[in-house]
Amino acid sequence: MFSKILIANRGEIAVRVIRACRDLGVGTVAVYSEADAGSMHVSLADEAVCIGPAAARRSYLSIPHVIGAAVKTGAEAIHPGYGFLSEDPFFAEICAENGITFIGPPPQVMSQVGDKAIARRLMSEAGLPVLPGTAEPVASLDEALRVAGEIGFPVVVKAVAGGGGRGISVAATVNELREGYRAARAGAQALFGDGRVYLERFLTSVRHIEFQVLADGHGNVVHLGERDCSVQRRHQKLIEEGPSPSLDAGLRAEMGEASLRGAKALGYRGAGTMEFLLDEDQRYWFMEMNARIQVEHPVTEMITGVDLVREQIRVAAGERLLFEQADVRLTGHAIEVRINAEDPARDFAPAPGRLEDYRLPAGPGVRVDSACGPGDGISPHYDSMIAKVIVWAPTRDIALSRMRRALGELRADGPGVRTTAAFHRQVLDHDVFRGGAARTNFVARYLRG
C-alpha cells in the first residue's frame, strides 16, 4: 500500500478521497488554488500545496504544477477524482515518467475510451449492441448528411472527445443537421481541443442506465449493478438511483455480463462505468464508458456496501479484488440528488454566493458528501456543486420518503445563492418519477415552461 497520495482535485470529491485514504492509513497531500486556500479539503489533508491562481488552467489543470507538488512532497500516487485531469491519458503518462502511480486505468485504455468513435468500434467487436451510426469520425458535412439519410432522423452529433453531456447536438431535419454539425465541431474544438465528431441515431424516449465495474491487475473484473441516471437536463445528470426501477433480474444480468465483456476487451483496470441507453422495447445500446469514479458513485456504495474509492486505491497499489461476482449483492434502494448553486427558474444558471445559513440533513439512511460549511463562499471559478444528498432504504418508496425528509431539513441560503433543492422536491413529487417511469426527456417534457 502507498504511504502518501496526492489528490489532484478539490471540493467534495477531494474530501471523499482524503477520507478513504485515512481509513487505509495512507497520508494525504491536498493541492489548491489561491481561491481555495480556506477550503475543507485543504484543512483535512496531512499536507497542502498551493499550485496556482483561481483559474483552473493555471492550477488544477496545470500538469507541471500538480506533478511538481507530488515530487516536492514525496507522494507515491495521485488520485485525480473526477473532472479536471481524471481522464487525461497524457497526464497518466507523465505520472509514470516521474515514478508516480496514477490511480486510474492505463493511459492506452483511457485513450481508447476517451475517443468515443474508437470505443463504439471496440464495444461492437466485443459483442455489445451499438446504435446505428459512424464507426469513424465524420470528415465533412456532406458525409454527415449522407449518414443521416442512411440511418434516419433524428440523429445526434457527438464530439469524439466529449463527455459529461457536453459536445452534443441533436438534429431532426436536414437544416438542423447543417447547423448542428457546424456547432458541434466548433464546440468540440473549444471544449476539448478536438473538433472531430461522429453521428449516431438519436432515441427520443430512453432510460440512461450505467453499470459500475471494478477490475484489478490480476484479471479479475466484477460489476456492482446499475444506476439509473434518466433525470437530466441538456444531457447532464441531476438525480441518480439504484437499482433501476426499469430492470428485471434477467435484463440486469444480461447488461451486467455485457459490461464485463466490454471491460475485459479493453484490458480495463480500476473503477469505471459502462453507460447504456434503454429504449421503450427494453433493448439496450452501448453509449460510452467513463474511465473514472463518477459523481454518483455513492448510490452503488449504499446498495452494495463496497467502498469504491478504497477499491480504486487498493487496485492501483497492485492488490487483488477481495470479492468475486457471485459475492455482489444489491440490497435496498438508494437515491442521490445534486445540490448545485444554480437557479432552475433561470434555466439552471449559476447562482454562486456565500452560505450564511447551511444545515445538512441527517438521521437514518442519510449520507451527505460536501466540502462546504457555514460562511463558505461558492466560487464562480469552478463547478457549482454544494453537496450531494444520498439516501438508502429497504424499498424505493421508503427511499423517496426519506429523500423528501432530507431535502426538507437541508438549508443552503445566503446572498445571491439559489439551489436546485426545490427542483428536486418537485421531481420527487411528480407522478411519472414516483412511478419509476422517468426518461431522459422527463425534465423537458414535464418540468419546463
Wavefront OBJ file of the C-alpha trace (Angstrom):
o trace
v 0.000 0.000 0.000
v 1.089 3.565 -0.663
v 2.329 5.690 2.204
v 1.251 9.032 0.682
v -1.268 10.012 -2.012
v -1.763 13.424 -3.617
v -5.352 14.314 -4.504
v -5.375 16.312 -7.744
v -8.817 17.807 -7.241
v -10.944 19.992 -4.987
v -14.372 20.113 -3.342
v -16.375 17.137 -2.163
v -14.507 14.539 -4.235
v -11.180 15.640 -2.751
v -12.682 15.308 0.733
v -14.098 11.886 -0.201
v -10.674 10.619 -1.336
v -8.936 12.003 1.754
v -11.369 10.105 3.963
v -10.769 6.852 2.068
v -7.015 7.350 2.441
v -7.398 7.941 6.166
v -9.372 4.696 6.505
v -6.454 2.926 4.816
v -3.848 4.648 6.991
v -2.403 6.491 3.985
v -1.047 10.035 4.226
v -2.599 12.703 2.014
v -1.489 15.792 0.122
v -4.052 18.368 -0.980
v -3.395 20.777 -3.826
v -5.317 24.018 -4.004
v -5.653 27.231 -5.952
v -5.398 30.624 -4.305
v -9.209 30.791 -4.360
v -9.409 27.555 -2.332
v -6.896 28.375 0.402
v -9.552 28.082 3.119
v -11.297 25.009 1.701
v -12.205 21.896 3.659
v -10.020 19.555 1.626
v -7.010 21.731 2.463
v -7.681 21.571 6.210
v -8.375 17.812 6.210
v -5.232 16.714 4.359
v -1.950 15.987 6.120
v -0.132 18.382 3.778
v -1.265 21.031 1.318
v 0.433 22.776 -1.596
v -0.793 25.867 -3.447
v -0.464 25.219 -7.174
v -1.603 28.491 -8.706
v -4.258 31.193 -9.067
v -8.005 30.675 -9.265
v -8.152 29.895 -12.989
v -8.275 26.102 -13.315
v -5.975 26.045 -16.333
v -3.268 27.647 -14.177
v -3.821 25.437 -11.137
v -5.886 22.221 -11.141
v -5.350 21.655 -14.873
v -1.647 22.528 -14.793
v 0.190 19.217 -15.133
v 3.601 20.712 -14.250
v 2.186 22.278 -11.077
v 0.435 19.081 -9.969
v 3.435 16.847 -10.708
v 5.729 19.348 -9.025
v 3.641 19.210 -5.861
v 3.758 15.404 -5.869
v 7.516 15.324 -6.319
v 8.044 18.007 -3.685
v 6.002 16.159 -1.054
v 7.147 12.641 -1.940
v 3.682 11.397 -2.897
v 3.845 7.930 -4.454
v 0.463 8.124 -6.178
v -2.042 10.664 -7.476
v -5.813 10.273 -7.271
v -7.425 12.563 -9.863
v -11.047 12.365 -8.620
v -13.413 13.251 -11.457
v -13.219 16.155 -13.894
v -10.013 18.149 -14.322
v -7.202 15.679 -15.214
v -9.054 12.469 -14.371
v -9.425 11.261 -17.987
v -6.259 12.731 -19.470
v -4.006 9.910 -20.741
v -1.110 12.345 -21.214
v -1.284 13.211 -17.504
v -1.240 9.494 -16.614
v 1.839 9.043 -18.817
v 3.620 11.972 -17.155
v 2.840 10.444 -13.758
v 4.515 7.201 -14.847
v 7.532 9.037 -16.232
v 8.020 10.606 -12.803
v 7.650 7.322 -10.930
v 4.188 8.225 -9.629
v 1.241 5.814 -9.758
v -1.856 7.212 -11.443
v -4.929 5.888 -9.630
v -6.970 5.015 -12.678
v -6.840 2.880 -15.835
v -3.714 2.605 -18.002
v -3.121 5.538 -20.388
v -3.779 3.446 -23.507
v -7.150 2.356 -22.141
v -8.031 5.962 -21.323
v -7.146 6.942 -24.890
v -9.416 4.241 -26.292
v -12.477 5.056 -24.195
v -11.831 8.794 -24.476
v -12.215 8.553 -28.248
v -15.930 7.773 -28.478
v -15.692 6.527 -32.064
v -12.955 4.029 -31.151
v -14.900 2.965 -28.058
v -18.007 2.283 -30.190
v -15.982 0.109 -32.549
v -14.267 -1.842 -29.765
v -17.521 -2.479 -27.933
v -19.201 -3.607 -31.129
v -16.343 -6.067 -31.681
v -16.857 -7.292 -28.088
v -20.486 -8.092 -28.910
v -22.174 -5.112 -27.262
v -25.073 -3.559 -29.191
v -24.310 -0.067 -30.520
v -26.729 2.356 -32.133
v -26.589 2.747 -35.928
v -24.049 5.422 -36.769
v -20.486 6.024 -37.917
v -17.564 3.855 -36.883
v -15.126 6.688 -37.596
v -15.277 10.490 -37.199
v -17.327 12.269 -39.854
v -15.000 14.150 -42.196
v -17.457 16.605 -43.764
v -20.986 17.962 -43.701
v -21.748 16.074 -46.910
v -20.758 12.816 -45.227
v -22.891 13.692 -42.181
v -25.899 14.302 -44.437
v -25.308 11.017 -46.251
v -25.069 9.043 -42.998
v -28.196 10.707 -41.616
v -30.058 9.719 -44.774
v -28.989 6.095 -44.273
v -29.760 5.721 -40.550
v -32.726 8.108 -40.444
v -33.556 11.207 -38.416
v -33.335 12.249 -35.671
v -29.567 11.938 -35.277
v -27.151 13.145 -32.653
v -23.781 14.691 -33.463
v -21.278 13.915 -30.704
v -17.766 15.094 -30.009
v -15.269 12.247 -30.268
v -13.540 13.618 -27.167
v -16.788 14.570 -25.404
v -18.161 13.632 -22.028
v -20.325 14.834 -19.182
v -23.167 15.661 -21.534
v -21.074 18.234 -23.413
v -20.278 18.356 -27.115
v -23.688 17.054 -28.249
v -26.107 18.397 -30.875
v -29.420 16.764 -31.819
v -30.896 17.235 -35.307
v -34.357 16.199 -36.508
v -34.100 17.670 -40.026
v -31.522 18.320 -42.720
v -31.401 22.032 -41.880
v -30.929 21.276 -38.190
v -28.106 18.901 -39.060
v -26.393 21.568 -41.149
v -26.412 23.915 -38.170
v -25.800 21.216 -35.576
v -22.809 19.751 -37.386
v -21.046 23.107 -37.545
v -21.962 23.961 -33.955
v -20.857 20.562 -32.629
v -17.483 20.794 -34.364
v -16.856 24.317 -33.126
v -17.999 23.444 -29.622
v -15.873 20.295 -29.521
v -12.808 22.256 -30.574
v -13.446 24.920 -27.945
v -14.280 22.475 -25.127
v -11.861 19.636 -25.789
v -9.280 20.930 -28.264
v -10.507 18.269 -30.694
v -13.116 19.188 -33.321
v -13.813 15.649 -34.559
v -17.408 14.425 -34.324
v -19.383 11.286 -35.148
v -23.059 10.538 -35.780
v -25.476 8.022 -34.354
v -29.231 7.586 -34.326
v -30.946 9.601 -31.594
v -33.543 7.886 -29.429
v -36.125 10.363 -28.158
v -37.510 8.350 -25.242
v -34.907 6.297 -23.390
v -33.606 5.432 -19.952
v -29.949 6.168 -19.152
v -28.550 3.125 -17.336
v -24.934 2.770 -16.215
v -23.149 -0.247 -14.734
v -20.335 0.179 -12.247
v -17.323 -2.051 -12.932
v -14.174 -2.777 -10.934
v -11.106 -4.525 -12.321
v -7.756 -5.342 -10.776
v -4.405 -6.037 -12.402
v -4.748 -9.804 -11.950
v -7.523 -10.447 -14.464
v -10.459 -10.094 -12.064
v -13.418 -7.980 -13.227
v -16.768 -7.533 -11.488
v -19.787 -5.291 -11.899
v -21.721 -3.863 -8.961
v -25.125 -3.433 -10.532
v -26.615 -0.390 -12.168
v -27.592 3.197 -11.560
v -30.495 4.885 -13.340
v -29.499 8.401 -14.418
v -32.505 9.269 -16.564
v -33.445 12.584 -14.892
v -31.286 15.018 -16.864
v -31.223 18.452 -18.370
v -29.187 19.137 -21.502
v -27.783 15.583 -21.255
v -26.369 16.241 -17.760
v -27.467 14.108 -14.817
v -29.500 15.587 -11.968
v -30.812 12.621 -9.975
v -29.458 9.065 -9.839
v -30.875 5.946 -8.227
v -30.119 2.263 -7.933
v -31.233 -0.316 -8.684
v -33.119 0.960 -11.713
v -36.900 0.582 -11.455
v -36.897 -0.417 -15.144
v -34.737 -3.571 -14.988
v -35.800 -7.041 -14.003
v -33.324 -9.665 -12.814
v -32.865 -11.156 -16.286
v -32.087 -7.869 -18.043
v -29.840 -6.790 -15.164
v -27.809 -9.980 -15.532
v -27.605 -9.572 -19.315
v -26.452 -5.955 -19.175
v -24.050 -6.751 -16.352
v -22.466 -9.521 -18.409
v -22.176 -7.152 -21.387
v -20.415 -4.648 -19.131
v -17.917 -7.304 -18.056
v -17.222 -8.257 -21.686
v -16.596 -4.633 -22.553
v -14.244 -4.025 -19.624
v -12.301 -7.225 -20.347
v -11.995 -6.367 -24.040
v -10.365 -3.078 -23.076
v -7.993 -4.605 -20.541
v -9.548 -2.254 -18.012
v -8.156 -1.647 -14.522
v -9.702 0.350 -11.685
v -13.208 1.772 -11.323
v -15.186 2.602 -14.449
v -18.726 2.901 -15.712
v -20.319 1.286 -18.761
v -23.155 3.543 -19.927
v -26.181 2.353 -21.887
v -29.419 3.652 -23.356
v -32.516 1.520 -22.760
v -35.306 2.039 -25.287
v -39.060 1.583 -24.920
v -38.786 -2.016 -26.107
v -36.289 -2.793 -23.309
v -33.438 -3.050 -25.784
v -30.132 -1.663 -24.530
v -27.437 0.109 -26.516
v -23.836 0.919 -25.537
v -23.283 4.670 -25.303
v -19.847 5.262 -23.756
v -17.503 4.274 -20.961
v -16.338 6.657 -18.258
v -12.811 5.811 -17.142
v -13.003 7.350 -13.662
v -15.003 7.452 -10.473
v -18.422 9.010 -11.037
v -20.158 11.807 -9.148
v -22.952 9.356 -8.387
v -20.732 6.540 -7.053
v -22.298 6.767 -3.540
v -25.501 5.194 -4.917
v -23.584 1.994 -5.645
v -21.746 2.160 -2.340
v -25.044 2.374 -0.459
v -26.650 -0.660 -2.125
v -23.539 -2.894 -2.205
v -21.540 -1.866 0.862
v -18.399 -1.567 -1.300
v -16.159 1.475 -0.784
v -15.348 2.245 -4.421
v -12.641 4.806 -3.717
v -10.895 2.428 -1.324
v -11.010 -0.274 -4.022
v -9.572 2.156 -6.588
v -6.606 2.765 -4.313
v -6.100 -0.920 -3.475
v -6.163 -1.920 -7.153
v -3.723 0.847 -8.087
v -1.379 -0.462 -5.383
v -1.379 -3.861 -7.104
v -3.762 -5.660 -4.761
v -6.464 -8.111 -5.824
v -10.178 -7.511 -5.523
v -11.431 -9.038 -2.280
v -14.639 -10.409 -3.793
v -15.979 -12.139 -6.909
v -19.107 -11.503 -8.957
v -21.070 -14.115 -7.002
v -20.368 -12.169 -3.796
v -22.031 -8.948 -5.032
v -25.493 -8.354 -3.579
v -27.756 -5.373 -4.247
v -29.619 -4.540 -1.045
v -32.384 -1.966 -0.745
v -32.633 1.219 -2.789
v -30.522 4.392 -2.929
v -31.150 7.833 -4.451
v -28.737 10.745 -4.931
v -29.568 14.361 -5.709
v -27.012 17.030 -6.555
v -27.458 20.295 -4.687
v -25.967 22.872 -7.032
v -25.752 26.644 -6.721
v -27.974 27.068 -9.768
v -31.318 28.727 -10.395
v -33.754 26.308 -12.097
v -36.116 29.238 -12.795
v -33.376 30.784 -14.980
v -32.583 27.594 -16.931
v -30.190 26.426 -14.202
v -27.968 29.491 -14.496
v -25.117 29.570 -11.944
v -26.107 31.365 -8.732
v -22.986 31.494 -6.537
v -22.691 33.404 -3.287
v -21.925 32.942 0.415
v -23.644 30.277 2.514
v -24.745 32.169 5.590
v -27.275 29.502 6.614
v -26.008 25.976 5.917
v -27.547 22.982 7.643
v -27.202 19.426 6.392
v -29.794 16.664 6.800
v -29.042 13.616 8.926
v -30.802 10.662 10.509
v -31.376 7.042 9.438
v -30.227 6.188 5.935
v -28.981 9.691 5.039
v -25.480 10.471 3.743
v -24.206 13.866 2.628
v -20.977 14.380 0.682
v -19.984 18.034 0.867
v -16.926 20.218 1.247
v -18.844 23.311 2.378
v -19.571 24.808 5.768
v -21.470 27.809 7.152
v -19.940 31.040 5.884
v -18.207 29.429 2.910
v -18.422 31.045 -0.490
v -19.433 29.138 -3.616
v -16.710 30.047 -6.086
v -17.737 31.167 -9.582
v -14.484 29.692 -10.891
v -15.456 26.028 -10.578
v -18.329 23.559 -10.598
v -21.402 24.839 -8.768
v -21.965 21.750 -6.612
v -22.595 22.437 -2.926
v -23.411 18.915 -1.768
v -24.682 15.503 -2.754
v -27.538 14.137 -0.648
v -27.805 10.352 -0.760
v -30.392 8.204 0.978
v -30.777 4.461 1.429
v -33.862 2.493 2.440
v -35.130 -1.095 2.172
v -37.536 -0.124 -0.647
v -37.792 2.581 -3.291
v -40.968 4.026 -1.741
v -39.274 4.452 1.629
v -36.202 5.913 -0.079
v -38.395 8.518 -1.804
v -39.957 9.475 1.539
v -36.552 9.621 3.160
v -35.211 11.914 0.430
v -38.182 14.252 0.837
v -37.451 14.401 4.545
v -33.747 15.035 3.930
v -34.424 17.862 1.475
v -36.851 19.372 3.965
v -34.067 19.530 6.556
v -31.487 20.988 4.174
v -30.632 24.681 4.438
v -28.285 26.305 1.934
v -29.072 30.005 1.870
v -27.206 33.264 1.528
v -26.959 36.452 -0.551
v -27.269 35.579 -4.225
v -27.423 31.829 -3.593
v -30.105 29.794 -5.320
v -30.047 26.000 -5.272
v -31.628 23.038 -7.019
v -33.212 21.692 -3.801
v -36.740 22.895 -4.631
v -36.408 21.460 -8.141
v -35.533 18.048 -6.689
v -38.581 18.174 -4.421
v -40.686 18.910 -7.495
v -39.260 15.845 -9.255
v -39.830 13.625 -6.213
v -43.488 14.685 -6.066
v -44.163 14.075 -9.761
v -46.319 11.058 -10.603
v -44.083 9.990 -13.500
v -40.950 9.895 -11.354
v -42.709 8.304 -8.387
v -43.970 5.636 -10.740
v -40.430 4.846 -11.894
v -41.181 5.897 -15.480
v -38.898 8.932 -15.949
v -36.872 9.032 -19.146
v -34.176 11.385 -20.379
v -36.826 13.786 -21.753
v -38.613 13.961 -18.389
v -37.445 17.461 -17.384
v -38.038 18.974 -20.820
v -41.447 17.352 -21.093
v -42.896 17.846 -17.622
v -40.955 20.491 -15.699
v -40.156 23.282 -18.141
v -42.254 26.234 -19.215
l 1 2 3 4 5 6 7 8 9 10 11 12 13 14 15 16 17 18 19 20 21 22 23 24 25 26 27 28 29 30 31 32 33 34 35 36 37 38 39 40 41 42 43 44 45 46 47 48 49 50 51 52 53 54 55 56 57 58 59 60 61 62 63 64 65 66 67 68 69 70 71 72 73 74 75 76 77 78 79 80 81 82 83 84 85 86 87 88 89 90 91 92 93 94 95 96 97 98 99 100 101 102 103 104 105 106 107 108 109 110 111 112 113 114 115 116 117 118 119 120 121 122 123 124 125 126 127 128 129 130 131 132 133 134 135 136 137 138 139 140 141 142 143 144 145 146 147 148 149 150 151 152 153 154 155 156 157 158 159 160 161 162 163 164 165 166 167 168 169 170 171 172 173 174 175 176 177 178 179 180 181 182 183 184 185 186 187 188 189 190 191 192 193 194 195 196 197 198 199 200 201 202 203 204 205 206 207 208 209 210 211 212 213 214 215 216 217 218 219 220 221 222 223 224 225 226 227 228 229 230 231 232 233 234 235 236 237 238 239 240 241 242 243 244 245 246 247 248 249 250 251 252 253 254 255 256 257 258 259 260 261 262 263 264 265 266 267 268 269 270 271 272 273 274 275 276 277 278 279 280 281 282 283 284 285 286 287 288 289 290 291 292 293 294 295 296 297 298 299 300 301 302 303 304 305 306 307 308 309 310 311 312 313 314 315 316 317 318 319 320 321 322 323 324 325 326 327 328 329 330 331 332 333 334 335 336 337 338 339 340 341 342 343 344 345 346 347 348 349 350 351 352 353 354 355 356 357 358 359 360 361 362 363 364 365 366 367 368 369 370 371 372 373 374 375 376 377 378 379 380 381 382 383 384 385 386 387 388 389 390 391 392 393 394 395 396 397 398 399 400 401 402 403 404 405 406 407 408 409 410 411 412 413 414 415 416 417 418 419 420 421 422 423 424 425 426 427 428 429 430 431 432 433 434 435 436 437 438 439 440 441 442 443 444 445 446 447 448 449
